[in-house]
Amino acid sequence: MTLEINNVTKRFGSFHAVDHLTLQIPPGEMFGMLGANGAGKTTTFRMLLGLLQPSEGTITWAGEEITYQRTNVVGYLPEERGLYPKLKVKDQLIYLGRLKGMEKKSILIEMEKWLEKFKVPDYANKRIEELSKGNQQKIQFIASVIHRPELLILDEPFSGLDPVNVELLKEAVIELKQKGTTIVFSSHRMEHVEELCQHLCILHHGKLVVNGNLREIKRSFGKKNVVIQADYDLSSLANQVGVLKYHATAEGVRLQVQDEGVAKELFTHIAAKGYARKFEVEEPSLHDIFIEKVGTTYA
Ligand SMILES: Nc1ncnc2c1ncn2[C@@H]1O[C@H](COP(=O)(O)OP(=O)(O)OP(=O)(O)O)[C@@H](O)[C@H]1O
């Protein structure tokens, strides 16, 4: 059951929100979709769900086109949360679960399990409007997974959650992946994508600018980060050939260098100068790669 996005374009008038996008997401994958605001992530998700029709191209899940009628195989956590404030949690989940073709009894069984897992076992009879924003989000997440979808699409699942709830949600997502759910999620938080995804893509103005295995992406980027801590002045390193970025830190410097060769030269240079408490060569972070490819940073 592979998700295949074949040469998909979505135009609004003459504007290309998604531009000839081709992606294959294998079953059981946790796939990260990155992109600055307006890059086309939500538009892509809406097409995956059959809520929007591509202007060109096709999207298939397990070889069949996704239509709105088939969406009970898909779970969706939208970016704009959409619960009914006056409904009780229980009634809200029954309503949404039934739309996905579930029976009331199994909805209630699943609901209990999830409320327990999310450490809010007594919320079934609370009205949505009584819950904090983060807890409403947990309910919205439950609504997107209660029918055990094969494909789960999460638009910014961690936004607005405190660190404890981020961990709870991450654990839930990892567990779903282990059970075989294919998960596609967008996030502006690079560290979440680095932690959870082996594969990812970056969209820029609707086009794919990076796609592949995270480790491969980092390796092929070429540039490395070098962290040095020493008690003597390191500021001259800013002018060394091959040093692309220089940041002074509380205990030393953090550099971006052209390649591993430059890192080796720096090591020789530092070793000749005297004792350094730390000299570490790191792979670039996803943040570094994002900035380079998209040319902007997140707030
Ligand atoms: N219905 C629409 N009509 C016209 N333009 C639209 C419509 N929906 C989206 N767009 C435009 O398409 C582009 C992509 O929007 P989209 O919501 O997919 O971005 P995104 O990557 O999800 O951004 P964000 O990170 O801000 O959520 C934006 O420029 C947006 O204004």
The ligand as a Gaussian input file, in Angstrom:
#p B3LYP/6-31G(d) Opt

LIG

0 1
 N       -8.501000      28.046000      -2.053000
 C       -7.454000      28.781000      -2.390000
 N       -7.536000      29.786000      -3.278000
 C       -6.460000      30.506000      -3.640000
 N       -5.213000      30.314000      -3.163000
 C       -5.056000      29.334000      -2.260000
 C       -6.143000      28.515000      -1.823000
 N       -5.665000      27.598000      -0.933000
 C       -4.341000      27.853000      -0.817000
 N       -3.972000      28.884000      -1.609000
 C       -2.613000      29.424000      -1.754000
 O       -1.752000      28.351000      -2.062000
 C       -0.487000      28.512000      -1.413000
 C       -0.158000      27.272000      -0.610000
 O       -0.974000      27.250000       0.545000
 P       -0.906000      26.071000       1.611000
 O       -1.997000      26.333000       2.595000
 O       -0.936000      24.777000       0.900000
 O        0.514000      26.311000       2.256000
 P        1.207000      25.588000       3.498000
 O        2.502000      25.058000       3.016000
 O        0.270000      24.639000       4.128000
 O        1.476000      26.834000       4.465000
 P        1.456000      26.968000       6.079000
 O        2.776000      26.446000       6.566000
 O        1.344000      28.447000       6.250000
 O        0.271000      26.220000       6.580000
 C       -0.604000      29.790000      -0.590000
 O        0.000000      30.846000      -1.282000
 C       -2.106000      30.000000      -0.459000
 O       -2.408000      31.361000      -0.320000

